[in-house]
Each structure stands twice: as C-alpha cells, then as structure tokens.
C-alpha cells in the first residue's frame, strides 16, 4: 500500500468519497490562488489576466490529480469521455472566475480582492463540476446530496 492509498483510505473513512474531491480541490485551489496573487499583486497583471494565467498553469495538475485521487482512474485517458468534459468545465470556471476577479479589481482594487473575486466565481462552477464529473468517471455510482461537497 502506497502513500496515495493510505491518504485516500484516511479520507474515505472520515468523510466519504466527496472528501477526496474536497482535498483535491483544496490543493488545486491553493496552487491557483498563490499563482493568482503573485501575478496580480507582485507582477501587477490585471485581475482577469492573472486569473487566466493561474487557471492555465493549474489545469493539467488539476485534471491528473482529480482523475487519480477523486475517481481512482488510471491507465489510458479517454479524450472524449474524460479530457474534453474536464477541460470544458475548467474553461467555464476560468471564464466565470475571470469575470468575477476583474469586477473585484474594478470595485475594490488589486490584491486579495482579486483572489476573493476569483474564488466567488469558482465556487459557482465547483459544485456543479463535482456532480457532472462524478457521472462521467463513475457512471454507475449514485451521488447523494449528503455526499456532495459543500462550499465554505
């Protein structure tokens, strides 16, 4: 049993399958937010540009980690069944969060406000993404509302 198996068993034993999604989302969220903050606050990029850059940098790690840890899928990647739906949802999250991060910058200024705006946009897409991807990667596994990830 490897470290991945131990971590997944620990998560599953405490919070169930949706816990994997929460953990992976936390890792992806942290990476995205760090890159976004650096690009916006240190490099001075506009909120939507910094957010788009962070999303592009994190999309491949997010896909691979979600596939391996959340849905426990390995082997060849199905472009039509896995890759395209994941990236379409990632693009939707990118579009929504880029708009909300730029609006936050216009209203409140750069810095953490841009990160908060990005987060607000992603939360909207994040919950729907879990249910859609769950149906794609595990079409026979029912997902109850009690197992669904909760924002906040």
C-alpha positions, 0 to 999 in steps of 0.5 A: 500500500502506497502513500496515495492509498493510505491518504485516500483510505484516511479520507474515505473513512472520515468523510466519504468519497466527496472528501477526496474531491474536497482535498483535491480541490483544496490543493488545486485551489491553493496552487491557483490562488498563490499563482493568482496573487503573485501575478496580480499583486507582485507582477501587477497583471490585471485581475482577469489576466492573472486569473487566466494565467493561474487557471492555465498553469493549474489545469493539467495538475488539476485534471491528473490529480482529480482523475487519480485521487477523486475517481481512482482512474488510471491507465489510458485517458479517454479524450472524449469521455474524460479530457474534453468534459474536464477541460470544458468545465475548467474553461467555464470556471476560468471564464466565470472566475475571470469575470468575477476577479476583474469586477473585484479589481474594478470595485475594490482594487488589486490584491486579495480582492482579486483572489476573493473575486476569483474564488466567488466565481469558482465556487459557482462552477465547483459544485456543479463540476463535482456532480457532472464529473462524478457521472462521467468517471463513475457512471454507475455510482449514485451521488447523494446530496449528503455526499456532495461537497459543500462550499465554505 
